[in-house]
Amino acid sequence: MAYHFLPCDREQPYLMPPSVKEWLPQGDLAWFLLDAVGEMELGAFYAPYRADGNGRPAYEPRMMVGLLLYAYCEAERMLAQAAAKDAEEDARYGKDKRGDELPEELRDPKSRLARLKECKERLEREAQEKAAVQEEKIRKRQEEEATTGQKVRGRKPAEPDPEPPEEAKGNVTDPQSRVMK
């Protein structure tokens, strides 16, 4: 019979490492499953395919059965790990909580928007205070230049911007904290 399947070459070089045997240990579950699938009677899987090989190529049924069994085995292990992690979080934070929930005062949309507005106003106020300090430096420099008649050495202070920069950040839950660079 001339089945028409997409090839599955486990000896294919340079797909990842030169051979699967180089990165998959000999005692791995995958090797056991490949051997087990190799011994299975899979005639029922081959029956629906055309014997003349015409049509779009399908994946080789032995490879697909092996992949399905491997996924089942791994999924069971992963589900057990997830259940253990969930139990640990339940013990630490309480049932159905992960520990990354919003603080109580930020859960309500109205209070959250009020906090965000306060934070924005605080950033704007800090930018205006910074601009006032900068303007004072510029004014003192101009006074000094006017009294001495000479230009002050060094770089001129930049014109202040009373608006906070686009990348300005503030902490909504702890206004006293500073965002580190």
C-alpha positions in Angstrom: 0.0 0.0 0.0 1.1 3.5 -0.7 -0.1 5.7 2.2 0.6 9.4 1.9 1.8 10.7 5.2 3.9 13.7 6.2 7.3 12.3 7.2 8.3 11.9 10.8 12.1 11.5 10.9 13.4 11.3 14.4 17.0 11.1 13.0 16.6 14.4 11.1 19.8 16.4 11.6 19.9 20.1 12.7 16.3 20.5 13.6 17.5 21.5 17.1 20.6 19.5 18.1 21.9 17.1 15.5 19.8 14.2 16.9 17.0 13.8 19.4 19.1 11.2 21.1 21.6 13.9 22.1 19.3 16.0 24.2 16.6 13.4 25.3 18.0 11.1 28.0 17.8 7.4 27.4 15.5 6.8 30.4 13.0 9.5 29.3 9.3 8.7 29.2 9.2 9.6 25.4 11.4 6.6 24.6 9.2 4.3 26.6 6.1 5.6 24.8 7.7 5.3 21.3 8.6 1.6 22.1 5.1 1.0 23.4 3.4 2.6 20.4 5.7 0.6 18.1 4.2 -2.6 19.6 0.6 -1.4 19.2 -1.8 -2.6 16.5 -2.9 0.7 14.9 -4.6 -0.7 11.8 -7.8 1.1 12.7 -5.9 4.4 12.5 -4.6 3.6 9.0 -7.9 2.4 7.6 -9.5 5.8 6.8 -6.5 6.9 4.7 -6.4 6.2 0.9 -4.1 3.3 0.0 -3.1 4.9 -3.3 -1.3 7.8 -1.5 -3.4 10.5 -3.2 -4.6 13.6 -1.3 -3.1 15.9 1.2 -0.4 14.2 3.3 -1.5 13.4 6.9 0.6 13.1 10.0 1.9 9.5 10.6 -0.6 7.8 13.0 2.1 6.2 15.1 3.7 9.6 15.7 0.3 11.2 16.6 -0.6 8.4 19.0 2.8 8.7 20.7 2.3 12.5 20.9 -1.1 12.1 22.4 0.1 9.6 25.0 3.0 11.8 25.9 0.8 14.9 26.2 -1.6 12.9 28.4 1.2 11.8 30.7 2.8 15.2 31.0 -0.6 17.0 31.4 -1.4 14.8 34.4 1.9 15.7 36.0 1.4 19.4 35.2 -2.1 19.3 36.6 -0.8 17.7 39.8 1.8 20.5 40.1 -0.9 23.2 39.4 -3.2 21.6 42.1 -0.3 21.6 44.6 0.5 25.2 43.8 -3.2 26.1 44.2 -3.3 24.4 47.6 -0.2 26.2 48.7 -1.8 29.6 47.6 -5.0 28.7 49.4 -3.1 27.9 52.6 -1.1 31.2 52.3 -3.7 33.7 51.0 -7.1 32.1 51.6 -9.4 30.1 49.3 -9.6 31.3 45.7 -7.0 34.0 46.2 -3.5 34.2 44.5 -1.9 36.9 46.5 -1.7 39.4 43.7 -5.2 40.8 44.1 -5.8 44.6 44.2 -5.7 46.2 47.6 -9.2 46.7 49.1 -9.2 50.4 48.4 -8.5 49.9 44.7 -11.1 47.3 44.0 -14.0 49.8 43.7 -13.7 51.6 40.3 -14.8 55.0 41.8 -12.2 54.9 44.5 -9.6 53.6 42.1 -10.2 56.5 39.7 -10.1 58.9 42.6 -6.7 57.5 43.6 -5.4 57.7 40.1 -6.6 61.3 39.9 -4.8 62.1 43.2 -1.6 60.5 41.9 -1.8 62.5 38.7 -2.4 65.8 40.6 0.6 64.9 42.9 2.8 64.4 39.9 1.6 67.7 38.4 2.2 69.5 41.7 5.7 68.1 42.0 6.5 69.1 38.4 5.3 72.7 39.1 7.4 72.8 42.3 10.4 71.6 40.4 9.7 74.2 37.7 9.4 77.0 40.4 12.8 76.0 41.8 14.3 76.0 38.3 12.8 79.4 37.6 14.3 80.7 40.9 17.7 79.5 39.8 17.4 81.2 36.4 16.2 84.4 38.2 19.2 84.4 40.6 21.6 83.8 37.7 20.2 86.7 35.8 20.4 88.9 38.9 24.0 87.9 39.4 24.9 88.6 35.8 23.1 92.0 36.0 25.0 93.1 39.2 28.4 91.9 38.1 28.1 92.7 34.5 29.7 89.4 33.5 28.1 86.2 32.3 28.1 83.4 34.9 30.3 80.5 33.9 28.8 77.1 33.2 25.8 75.9 31.3 22.7 77.9 31.4 19.8 76.3 33.3 17.2 74.8 31.0 13.8 76.4 30.8 11.4 74.8 33.3 8.5 72.6 32.2 5.6 72.9 34.6 4.1 69.7 33.1 5.2 66.3 34.4 7.2 64.3 31.8 5.4 61.5 29.9 7.5 58.9 31.7 6.7 60.2 35.2 5.5 57.5 37.6 3.8 57.6 41.0 2.7 54.9 43.5 -1.0 54.9 43.8 -1.1 52.8 47.1 1.9 54.4 48.8 2.4 58.1 47.9 5.4 58.5 50.1 7.4 55.9 48.2 9.7 56.8 45.3 10.0 54.9 42.1 13.6 53.8 41.7 15.3 54.2 38.4 
